[in-house]
Amino acid sequence: MKALLPDLMILDPHLPGGVEAVVYDASSAIPDEQLDAEVLVTWAVPAPSGRLDDDLVGRQCAPLGVRSVIITPHSAGGRPLGADELIVKNVTVLASGGNFENKL
């Protein structure tokens, strides 16, 4: 399983074995060679209305069945608390075929 992580923030999730974490340039289209990813993590400021997530997944990755995890800033500003843990939790659930929470 491949999980795409945005370069807009420092993430260091301890992903389960068999999961490859790939950092992508969030300001550009996802490169063709990364479109085989099963998970797309996005950083949304402010929290998206749904359009950002729909555009990223629908335009680039829908044929591949990508699931996305949207991370929004903590109310105090900056990097959200628990971002790494949410990514690990959701990727682990996805790897076992389950459903997940998609927002922090």
Phi, psi and omega in degrees: 000140178245133177242124178269126181246136182288150178274004184283347179209158179278119177240141178219059180287142176268086186285153179295160178304145180087359179252123179263123176266126180236124178277132179241156177282106185291347180268359183232168174295148178293130181298147181307322183290351178256000183288359175271006180292145176266342182228133176239116177264130179239152177248117186242126177226116349289184180306134184289155176276358185113335182294317180301309181299314180299319181294311181299311183285315183294319184283323190248327193232357184306320180298341183264357179070033181292138172256144181240151175243121181259127179247127179247158184294149175296149183301334178279354180100156176081202185297131182289144175289137176084008182299312180299317182296320179296317179298312180300314181302311184290320179294321178297316179296316179299319181297333179265006176087012182265185176261169186211167171278137182251005179223147177257000000 
